[in-house]
Amino acid sequence: MSIKRREFLKNSFVLTSGLILPQYLVGCSGEPQNQEYDIVVYGATSAGVVAAVAAARKGRSVILLEPSGHLGGLTTGGLGQTDIGIEGTIGGMSLEFYSKIREYYQNDDAWQYQTWDEFMKRTDRLQEGSEGMFAFEPHVARQVYQNMLDEAGVPVVMNEQIILGERGVDMNNDRITAIETESGNVYRGQIFIDATYEADLMAMAGVSYTVGREANAKYDETLNGVQKRRAHNHVFKEQVDPYVTPGEPGSGVLPGVHDGDPGEDGEGDDRVQAYCFRLTLTDVPENQVPIEKPAGYDEQRYELLFRNFESGDHRLPWINSPMPDRKTDINNKFAFSTDNIGMNYDYPDGDYVTRSAIIDEHRNYQQGLVWALGNHPRVPEEIRNEVGKWGLAANEFEDNGNWTPQLYIRESRRMLGEYVMTEHDCRRLEVVDDPVGLGSYNMDSHNVQRYVTEEEYAQNEGNIEYTPGGPYAISYRSLIPRSGECSNLLVCCNGVSASHISFGSIRMEPVFMVLAQSAANAADIALAMNSAVQDVPYQKLRERLLNEGQKLDIDLNEWPPADGPTDELCQADCGGL
């Protein structure tokens, strides 16, 4: 199968130097861009930006394609309260990004409603003596990324969605030669990097992948699969009736609850952990946009929330993490919160229409939730008063009604690569000999389903948070497909080859940037050697990464293998989200 060349590239725009220009006006020669690139990066997430900039800094011709109109993924999409684990594991261009963030906020002009010192008292993401700053406003992160792209001369083409199907990727044996987008554009390259949250390029190239949770038995793990018994943080503490008419199963279950078999502990399934929006709110009245009741608001969607309050659980159901200038990063907390549990199962393998509908439904759900928390009479007064102080930040996401356009795709497709990272790697029971980065955050999964217990009450399942007890090494082989499947593709975002529970630790934005820099270096070496990505000499790659400030090694004397989980340890040690 071949993809026809298009001499005229339509409906596509490049973002450069802060301006949006038609693609055919941009390029080395000013001609329409139908040349072949050394490296094509698909996905302008945090990982995609770093991969593209790293490749360009090495003199490679590179183009960065983004399927949406949003640059920077979650890092510019509201996830400003960065989960980092151990700061010392972050190096290279990932640390460069967070250092630029810190440098920006050291200027007094960066602060309008707060000072540096005032913010330091409210956060643990800004420490004296730290090189980086790990809490920031979305528009600041966006500008830092844009500056990095401009300085490296990387063209960025927005709203370029790969065709989902055989026509999307042109293959010659086990090599990708080009990708085609919905707009009719063709991008040819020598090496391709998938930096998307959906791993569409990887999937369209025919690379093996999985969705959902493996059974514990698959990789001899303990924290994978269904987790009814260990779930403890974000569950119903009270007995809440799940039926439309309380006490009457025949009336059906409330929205968001299923009455099927949740599975047995440790069993695998194809369910996906919940998504949400990380909202940027502010309590500064002059910078607020009210959160209105959404069109199509369905009060029954929140009946479980109201019943949970009425059962005696009066905890504020969100995490309000401070960001600079009196803004917040809002995240899920407790039994009924911002996570839209069970409503994303069709997202990973869905087409664009399906995904768009899921994104819209998530926004409607979360906007309705925040409105209800601030206004509904069945919500305790103290919670209504607290939530009512907050509104959308007027100076963020101004082109999207001040609502972040980036849904938190916590998990989607995961490649079955040359090496699959597992719980054993995270606990340092196994230590790979080809590390290209370190992880250190909790093995963390949000809830996956909301079901009816045997006692006929509502309950959540899937939340697990267990510390790895220190840093661990991430294998280069987890970034590459199996030999024979695709020889010129690297994956450095959600598609990384990992089990569900190990990916729960790897899936942090700083780690994605670390892996992206390593992927770009591997691509550069493969190009220089005219070799498959599977044949990149690790020692050569290692020398490059160390010279660029990447952190690769762990001291097992300092960080011995972590103990296996027990219910007590899970409940005592797991506080991350």
C-alpha positions as CSV (number, residue, x, y, z in Angstrom):
1,M,0.0,0.0,0.0
2,S,1.3,3.5,-0.8
3,I,0.2,6.9,0.1
4,K,-0.2,9.4,-2.7
5,R,1.8,12.6,-2.6
6,R,-0.1,15.8,-2.2
7,E,1.4,18.8,-3.9
8,F,-0.9,21.2,-2.2
9,L,-1.1,20.9,1.6
10,K,-4.4,22.2,2.8
11,N,-6.2,23.1,6.1
12,S,-2.9,22.9,8.1
13,F,-1.2,25.6,10.1
14,V,2.2,25.9,11.7
15,L,2.7,27.7,15.0
16,T,6.0,29.6,14.9
17,S,7.3,32.5,16.9
18,G,3.9,33.0,18.4
19,L,2.2,33.4,15.0
20,I,0.0,31.0,13.1
21,L,1.0,30.8,9.5
22,P,-0.2,28.6,6.7
23,Q,2.0,25.5,6.5
24,Y,3.0,26.2,2.9
25,L,4.5,29.5,3.9
26,V,6.9,27.9,6.4
27,G,9.9,25.7,5.7
28,C,13.6,25.9,4.9
29,S,12.9,27.0,1.3
30,G,9.5,28.6,1.6
31,E,8.1,25.8,-0.6
32,P,5.2,23.5,0.4
33,Q,6.5,21.0,2.9
34,N,6.5,17.7,1.0
35,Q,10.2,16.9,1.8
36,E,11.3,14.0,3.9
37,Y,12.3,14.7,7.5
38,D,15.0,13.0,9.5
39,I,12.5,12.7,12.4
40,V,8.8,13.1,12.5
41,V,7.4,13.6,16.0
42,Y,3.7,12.9,16.4
43,G,2.1,14.6,19.4
44,A,3.0,18.0,20.8
45,T,2.7,16.9,24.4
46,S,5.4,17.7,26.9
47,A,7.2,14.7,25.6
48,G,6.7,15.7,22.0
49,V,8.1,19.2,22.5
50,V,11.2,17.9,24.2
51,A,11.8,15.1,21.6
52,A,11.5,17.6,18.7
53,V,13.7,20.2,20.4
54,A,16.3,17.6,21.3
55,A,16.4,16.3,17.7
56,A,16.7,19.8,16.3
57,R,19.5,20.7,18.6
58,K,21.4,17.9,17.0
59,G,21.0,19.4,13.6
60,R,18.3,17.0,12.5
61,S,15.4,18.1,10.2
62,V,12.4,17.6,12.4
63,I,8.7,18.4,12.3
64,L,6.3,18.3,15.2
65,L,2.7,17.3,14.5
66,E,-0.1,17.8,17.0
67,P,-3.6,16.2,16.4
68,S,-5.4,18.9,18.5
69,G,-5.1,22.6,18.7
70,H,-3.4,22.5,22.1
71,L,0.4,22.7,22.6
72,G,2.1,21.1,25.6
73,G,-0.3,18.4,26.7
74,L,-1.1,18.2,30.4
75,T,1.8,20.3,31.4
76,T,0.2,23.3,29.8
77,G,-3.3,22.0,30.3
78,G,-3.8,22.5,34.0
79,L,-1.5,19.9,35.6
80,G,0.6,22.5,37.3
81,Q,1.0,20.7,40.6
82,T,3.7,18.4,39.2
83,D,4.0,14.9,40.7
84,I,7.8,14.3,40.7
85,G,8.5,11.6,43.2
86,I,12.2,12.2,44.0
87,E,13.5,15.5,42.5
88,G,17.0,14.2,42.1
89,T,15.8,11.6,39.5
90,I,14.9,14.4,37.1
91,G,17.7,15.6,34.8
92,G,18.5,16.7,31.3
93,M,15.9,18.8,29.3
94,S,13.1,17.9,31.8
95,L,15.0,19.7,34.5
96,E,15.9,22.4,32.0
97,F,12.1,23.0,31.6
98,Y,11.4,23.3,35.3
99,S,14.5,25.5,35.7
100,K,13.1,27.9,33.1
101,I,9.9,27.9,35.0
102,R,11.7,28.8,38.2
103,E,13.7,31.5,36.4
104,Y,10.5,33.1,35.1
105,Y,8.9,33.3,38.5
106,Q,12.0,34.9,40.1
107,N,11.0,38.1,38.2
108,D,8.7,40.3,40.3
109,D,6.8,41.1,37.2
110,A,5.6,37.5,37.0
111,W,3.4,38.1,40.1
112,Q,0.2,40.1,40.0
113,Y,-2.0,38.7,42.9
114,Q,0.7,37.1,45.1
115,T,4.4,37.3,45.8
116,W,7.1,34.6,45.5
117,D,7.4,34.5,49.3
118,E,3.6,34.2,49.8
119,F,3.5,31.3,47.4
120,M,6.4,29.5,49.0
121,K,4.4,29.3,52.2
122,R,1.5,27.5,50.4
123,T,3.3,24.9,48.4
124,D,5.9,22.1,48.6
125,R,6.7,22.4,44.9
126,L,8.9,25.4,45.4
127,Q,11.9,24.8,47.7
128,E,15.0,26.7,48.6
129,G,18.0,25.2,46.9
130,S,16.0,23.4,44.2
131,E,17.1,23.9,40.6
132,G,13.5,23.6,39.4
133,M,10.0,24.8,40.2
134,F,7.3,22.2,40.0
135,A,4.1,24.3,40.3
136,F,3.2,26.8,37.6
137,E,0.4,28.5,35.6
138,P,-0.6,26.9,32.3
139,H,0.2,29.9,30.2
140,V,3.7,30.2,31.6
141,A,4.5,26.5,30.8
142,R,3.1,27.1,27.3
143,Q,5.4,30.1,26.8
144,V,8.4,28.2,28.0
145,Y,7.7,25.4,25.5
146,Q,7.1,27.9,22.7
147,N,10.4,29.6,23.4
148,M,12.3,26.3,23.3
149,L,10.6,25.4,20.0
150,D,11.4,28.8,18.5
151,E,15.0,28.8,19.6
152,A,15.5,25.3,18.1
153,G,13.6,26.3,14.9
154,V,11.1,23.5,15.1
155,P,8.0,23.8,12.9
156,V,4.8,22.8,14.7
157,V,1.8,21.8,12.7
158,M,-1.4,21.9,14.7
159,N,-4.7,20.0,14.2
160,E,-3.1,17.2,12.2
161,Q,-4.9,13.9,13.0
162,I,-3.4,10.8,11.7
163,I,-5.9,8.7,9.7
164,L,-7.1,5.9,12.0
165,G,-6.8,2.9,9.8
166,E,-4.5,1.3,7.2
167,R,-4.2,4.5,5.2
168,G,-2.8,6.4,8.1
169,V,0.7,4.8,8.0
170,D,2.7,3.8,4.9
171,M,4.9,0.8,5.7
172,N,7.8,-0.7,3.7
173,N,8.3,-4.0,5.3
174,D,8.9,-3.1,9.0
175,R,9.6,0.6,8.4
176,I,7.3,3.5,8.5
177,T,7.9,5.7,5.4
178,A,5.1,8.2,5.9
179,I,2.0,9.1,7.8
180,E,-1.1,10.6,6.3
181,T,-3.5,12.9,8.2
182,E,-7.2,13.6,8.0
183,S,-6.5,16.9,6.2
184,G,-4.8,15.0,3.3
185,N,-1.3,15.9,4.2
186,V,1.6,13.4,4.0
187,Y,4.7,13.5,6.2
188,R,7.7,11.4,5.2
189,G,10.5,10.6,7.6
190,Q,13.4,8.3,8.4
191,I,12.5,7.9,12.1
192,F,9.1,8.5,13.8
193,I,8.4,9.2,17.5
194,D,5.0,8.7,19.0
195,A,4.6,11.2,21.8
196,T,0.8,11.2,22.1
197,Y,-1.4,10.2,25.0
198,E,-3.4,7.9,22.7
199,A,-0.4,6.1,20.9
200,D,-2.2,6.3,17.6
201,L,0.9,6.3,15.5
202,M,2.1,3.2,17.3
203,A,-1.2,1.4,16.8
204,M,-1.6,2.4,13.2
205,A,1.9,1.0,12.5
206,G,0.7,-2.4,13.5
207,V,2.8,-2.5,16.7
208,S,1.5,-4.9,19.4
209,Y,-0.2,-3.2,22.4
210,T,-2.6,-3.7,25.2
211,V,-5.4,-1.8,26.9
212,G,-6.6,-2.2,30.5
213,R,-5.2,-4.2,33.4
214,E,-3.2,-7.4,33.3
215,A,-3.9,-10.1,35.7
216,N,-1.4,-10.3,38.5
217,A,-0.4,-13.7,37.2
218,K,0.6,-12.3,33.8
219,Y,3.9,-10.8,35.1
220,D,3.9,-12.3,38.6
221,E,2.8,-9.0,40.1
222,T,0.8,-8.2,43.2
223,L,-0.8,-4.8,42.5
224,N,-2.2,-5.3,39.1
225,G,-5.7,-6.3,38.0
226,V,-8.9,-5.8,40.0
227,Q,-8.3,-4.2,43.4
228,K,-11.5,-4.4,45.5
229,R,-9.8,-5.3,48.8
230,R,-7.0,-2.9,48.7
231,A,-8.9,0.2,47.5
232,H,-9.1,2.6,50.4
233,N,-8.4,6.2,49.6
234,H,-11.1,7.2,47.2
235,V,-14.0,4.9,48.1
236,F,-17.4,5.3,49.7
237,K,-16.9,5.3,53.5
238,E,-20.6,5.3,54.1
239,Q,-23.4,3.0,53.0
240,V,-24.8,4.7,49.9
241,D,-27.7,3.2,47.9
242,P,-26.9,2.8,44.2
243,Y,-30.4,2.4,42.9
244,V,-32.6,5.0,41.1
245,T,-35.3,4.3,43.7
246,P,-33.5,3.5,47.0
247,G,-33.9,-0.1,48.0
248,E,-35.4,-1.2,44.7
249,P,-32.9,-3.0,42.4
250,G,-35.6,-3.2,39.7
251,S,-35.5,0.6,39.3
252,G,-32.0,0.3,37.8
253,V,-28.7,1.7,38.9
254,L,-27.8,5.4,39.0
255,P,-25.6,6.9,36.3
256,G,-22.0,6.0,36.6
257,V,-22.7,2.7,38.4
258,H,-22.8,-0.7,36.8
259,D,-24.6,-3.8,38.2
260,G,-22.3,-6.4,36.6
261,D,-19.5,-8.5,38.0
262,P,-16.6,-6.3,39.1
263,G,-14.2,-9.3,38.9
264,E,-12.1,-11.0,41.5
265,D,-9.0,-9.4,43.1
266,G,-6.0,-9.8,40.8
267,E,-8.0,-10.6,37.7
268,G,-7.3,-8.7,34.5
269,D,-9.8,-6.8,32.5
270,D,-10.0,-4.2,29.7
271,R,-11.3,-1.4,31.8
272,V,-9.3,1.9,32.0
273,Q,-8.6,4.1,35.0
274,A,-10.7,7.3,35.2
275,Y,-10.0,10.6,33.4
276,C,-10.7,14.1,34.5
277,F,-9.8,17.7,33.7
278,R,-7.3,19.4,35.9
279,L,-9.0,22.7,36.3
280,T,-7.2,26.0,36.8
281,L,-9.3,28.0,39.3
282,T,-8.7,31.2,41.2
283,D,-10.1,32.9,44.2
284,V,-9.3,36.4,42.9
285,P,-12.6,38.0,42.1
286,E,-11.3,40.3,39.4
287,N,-9.7,37.4,37.6
288,Q,-12.7,35.0,37.8
289,V,-15.1,33.6,35.3
290,P,-18.1,31.9,37.0
291,I,-18.7,28.2,36.5
292,E,-22.2,28.0,35.1
293,K,-24.6,25.2,35.1
294,P,-23.9,23.4,31.8
295,A,-26.5,22.9,29.1
296,G,-28.0,19.5,29.5
297,Y,-27.3,19.4,33.2
298,D,-28.7,16.1,34.6
299,E,-29.2,16.2,38.3
300,Q,-29.5,12.4,38.6
301,R,-25.9,12.3,37.5
302,Y,-25.0,13.6,40.9
303,E,-27.5,11.7,43.0
304,L,-24.8,9.5,44.5
305,L,-22.9,12.6,45.5
306,F,-25.9,14.0,47.3
307,R,-26.7,10.7,49.0
308,N,-23.1,10.4,50.1
309,F,-23.3,13.8,51.8
310,E,-26.6,12.9,53.4
311,S,-25.1,9.7,54.7
312,G,-22.7,11.7,56.8
313,D,-19.6,12.1,54.5
314,H,-19.0,15.9,54.6
315,R,-15.5,15.9,53.3
316,L,-14.7,18.4,50.5
317,P,-14.4,16.1,47.4
318,W,-11.5,17.7,45.5
319,I,-7.8,18.3,45.9
320,N,-7.1,22.1,45.7
321,S,-3.4,22.3,45.0
322,P,-1.9,25.8,45.0
323,M,-0.3,27.3,41.8
324,P,1.3,30.7,41.5
325,D,-0.7,33.9,41.6
326,R,-3.6,32.5,43.6
327,K,-4.6,29.8,41.2
328,T,-5.2,26.1,41.8
329,D,-4.8,22.7,40.1
330,I,-8.0,20.8,41.0
331,N,-7.8,17.0,41.2
332,N,-9.9,14.1,42.3
333,K,-10.5,13.2,45.9
334,F,-12.7,10.8,47.9
335,A,-15.7,8.8,46.8
336,F,-17.4,11.1,44.2
337,S,-15.3,13.7,42.7
338,T,-13.8,15.0,39.4
339,D,-12.9,11.5,38.1
340,N,-15.6,10.4,35.7
341,I,-15.3,6.8,36.6
342,G,-16.3,4.2,34.0
343,M,-17.0,6.6,31.2
344,N,-13.8,6.3,29.2
345,Y,-13.6,2.7,28.3
346,D,-14.1,3.4,24.6
347,Y,-11.5,6.1,24.4
348,P,-8.3,4.3,23.8
349,D,-9.4,2.5,20.6
350,G,-12.1,4.9,19.7
351,D,-12.3,7.0,16.5
352,Y,-12.2,10.8,16.6
353,V,-15.9,11.1,16.8
354,T,-16.1,8.7,19.7
355,R,-13.3,10.4,21.6
356,S,-14.7,13.9,21.0
357,A,-18.0,12.7,22.5
358,I,-16.2,11.3,25.5
359,I,-14.3,14.5,26.0
360,D,-17.5,16.5,25.8
361,E,-19.3,14.2,28.2
362,H,-16.4,14.6,30.7
363,R,-16.6,18.3,30.5
364,N,-20.3,18.4,31.0
365,Y,-19.9,16.0,33.9
366,Q,-17.2,18.0,35.6
367,Q,-18.7,21.4,35.0
368,G,-22.0,20.1,36.4
369,L,-20.2,18.7,39.4
370,V,-18.4,21.9,40.3
371,W,-21.6,23.9,39.8
372,A,-23.6,21.4,42.0
373,L,-20.9,21.6,44.7
374,G,-21.2,25.3,44.8
375,N,-24.9,25.7,44.4
376,H,-27.1,22.7,45.1
377,P,-29.1,22.8,48.4
378,R,-28.3,19.1,49.1
379,V,-24.6,19.9,49.4
380,P,-23.5,20.9,52.9
381,E,-23.3,24.7,53.4
382,E,-19.7,24.7,54.3
383,I,-18.8,22.9,51.1
384,R,-21.0,25.3,49.0
385,N,-19.3,28.2,50.6
386,E,-15.8,26.9,49.9
387,V,-16.4,25.9,46.3
388,G,-18.3,29.1,45.7
389,K,-15.1,31.1,46.3
390,W,-13.5,29.7,43.2
391,G,-14.0,30.4,39.5
392,L,-12.2,29.7,36.3
393,A,-9.1,31.9,35.8
394,A,-9.9,34.5,33.3
395,N,-6.4,34.8,32.0
396,E,-6.0,31.0,31.2
397,F,-7.4,29.2,28.1
398,E,-9.0,32.3,26.7
399,D,-9.6,30.6,23.4
400,N,-11.6,27.8,25.1
401,G,-13.9,29.6,27.4
402,N,-11.3,29.5,30.2
403,W,-11.7,25.7,30.4
404,T,-8.6,23.5,29.7
405,P,-8.9,21.8,26.3
406,Q,-6.7,18.9,27.6
407,L,-8.5,15.9,29.2
408,Y,-6.2,14.0,31.5
409,I,-5.7,10.8,29.6
410,R,-4.2,8.9,32.5
411,E,-3.8,5.7,30.5
412,S,-4.6,4.5,27.1
413,R,-2.8,2.0,24.8
414,R,0.4,0.6,26.1
415,M,2.9,-1.0,23.7
416,L,4.1,-4.6,24.1
417,G,7.7,-3.8,23.3
418,E,11.1,-5.4,23.5
419,Y,10.8,-5.1,27.3
420,V,7.7,-4.7,29.5
421,M,8.3,-2.7,32.6
422,T,6.6,-4.3,35.7
423,E,6.1,-3.9,39.4
424,H,9.4,-5.8,39.8
425,D,11.3,-3.0,38.1
426,C,9.6,-0.3,40.2
427,R,10.5,-2.2,43.4
428,R,14.1,-2.8,42.1
429,L,13.7,-6.5,42.4
430,E,14.9,-6.4,38.8
431,V,17.2,-3.6,37.6
432,V,17.6,-3.2,33.8
433,D,21.0,-2.8,32.2
434,D,19.9,-0.2,29.6
435,P,18.4,2.6,31.6
436,V,17.4,5.8,29.7
437,G,15.7,7.5,32.7
438,L,14.5,7.0,36.3
439,G,11.1,6.9,37.8
440,S,10.3,7.3,41.5
441,Y,6.6,8.2,41.9
442,N,4.0,5.9,43.6
443,M,2.6,3.0,41.6
444,D,-0.7,4.8,41.2
445,S,-4.0,3.9,39.6
446,H,-7.1,5.9,39.9
447,N,-10.4,4.2,40.2
448,V,-11.5,2.0,37.3
449,Q,-15.2,1.2,38.0
450,R,-18.1,1.9,40.3
451,Y,-20.1,-1.2,41.1
452,V,-22.8,-2.6,43.4
453,T,-21.4,-4.6,46.4
454,E,-22.9,-7.8,47.6
455,E,-24.6,-5.8,50.3
456,E,-26.1,-3.6,47.6
457,Y,-24.2,-0.4,48.2
458,A,-22.2,1.7,45.8
459,Q,-18.5,1.2,45.8
460,N,-15.4,2.3,43.7
461,E,-12.7,-0.1,42.6
462,G,-9.2,0.3,41.1
463,N,-7.5,2.9,43.3
464,I,-4.1,1.7,44.3
465,E,-1.2,3.8,45.5
466,Y,2.0,2.1,46.6
467,T,5.4,3.6,47.0
468,P,8.3,2.0,45.1
469,G,10.5,3.0,48.0
470,G,13.0,5.0,45.9
471,P,14.1,5.5,42.3
472,Y,14.1,2.8,39.6
473,A,15.6,2.4,36.1
474,I,13.5,2.6,33.0
475,S,14.7,0.4,30.1
476,Y,15.5,1.7,26.6
477,R,13.8,-1.4,25.3
478,S,10.5,-0.2,26.8
479,L,10.6,2.6,24.2
480,I,10.9,0.4,21.1
481,P,8.7,-2.2,19.4
482,R,9.5,-5.8,19.2
483,S,12.0,-6.7,16.6
484,G,10.3,-7.4,13.3
485,E,7.3,-5.2,14.1
486,C,8.7,-1.7,13.4
487,S,12.3,-0.8,13.1
488,N,12.1,3.0,13.0
489,L,9.6,3.9,15.7
490,L,10.2,5.1,19.3
491,V,7.4,5.7,21.9
492,C,7.9,8.0,24.8
493,C,4.5,9.0,26.2
494,N,1.5,6.9,27.3
495,G,2.4,4.1,24.8
496,V,5.5,3.1,26.8
497,S,5.8,-0.7,27.2
498,A,4.7,-1.3,30.8
499,S,2.2,-3.2,32.8
500,H,-0.8,-1.2,34.1
501,I,0.6,-0.9,37.6
502,S,4.2,0.0,36.7
503,F,2.9,2.5,34.1
504,G,1.0,4.1,37.1
505,S,4.4,5.3,38.3
506,I,6.1,6.0,35.0
507,R,3.2,8.1,33.7
508,M,4.4,11.4,35.2
509,E,5.1,14.4,32.9
510,P,8.7,14.9,34.1
511,V,9.4,11.3,33.2
512,F,7.8,11.6,29.8
513,M,10.2,14.5,29.1
514,V,13.1,12.4,30.3
515,L,12.2,9.5,28.0
516,A,11.6,11.9,25.1
517,Q,15.1,13.3,25.3
518,S,16.4,9.7,25.4
519,A,14.2,8.7,22.4
520,A,15.5,11.7,20.3
521,N,19.1,10.7,21.1
522,A,18.4,7.1,20.1
523,A,16.8,8.3,16.9
524,D,19.9,10.5,16.1
525,I,22.2,7.5,16.6
526,A,20.0,5.2,14.5
527,L,20.1,7.8,11.7
528,A,23.9,8.2,11.9
529,M,24.4,4.4,11.8
530,N,21.6,3.7,9.3
531,S,20.3,1.1,11.8
532,A,17.1,0.0,13.3
533,V,16.2,1.5,16.7
534,Q,16.5,-2.0,18.1
535,D,20.2,-2.0,17.1
536,V,21.2,1.3,18.7
537,P,24.4,0.5,20.8
538,Y,23.4,1.2,24.4
539,Q,26.8,2.3,25.6
540,K,26.9,5.0,22.9
541,L,23.4,6.1,23.9
542,R,24.3,6.1,27.6
543,E,27.4,8.3,27.0
544,R,25.2,10.8,25.2
545,L,22.6,10.9,27.9
546,L,25.0,11.3,30.7
547,N,26.7,14.1,28.9
548,E,23.3,15.8,28.5
549,G,22.6,15.6,32.3
550,Q,20.2,12.7,32.3
551,K,20.0,10.7,35.5
552,L,20.4,6.9,34.8
553,D,21.8,5.1,37.8
554,I,20.6,4.0,41.2
555,D,22.6,2.9,44.2
556,L,21.1,-0.3,45.5
557,N,22.9,0.2,48.8
558,E,21.0,3.4,49.3
559,W,17.8,2.2,47.7
560,P,17.5,-1.6,48.3
561,P,14.6,-3.5,46.8
562,A,11.3,-2.5,48.3
563,D,9.2,-4.9,50.3
564,G,6.1,-6.4,48.8
565,P,2.8,-4.7,49.4
566,T,0.5,-5.6,52.3
567,D,-2.9,-4.0,52.9
568,E,-1.4,-2.2,55.9
569,L,1.5,-0.8,53.9
570,C,-0.8,0.3,51.1
571,Q,-3.0,2.2,53.5
572,A,-0.1,3.7,55.5
573,D,2.4,4.6,52.7
574,C,0.3,5.6,49.7
575,G,-0.6,9.2,49.7
576,G,0.1,10.2,46.1
577,L,-2.5,11.1,43.5
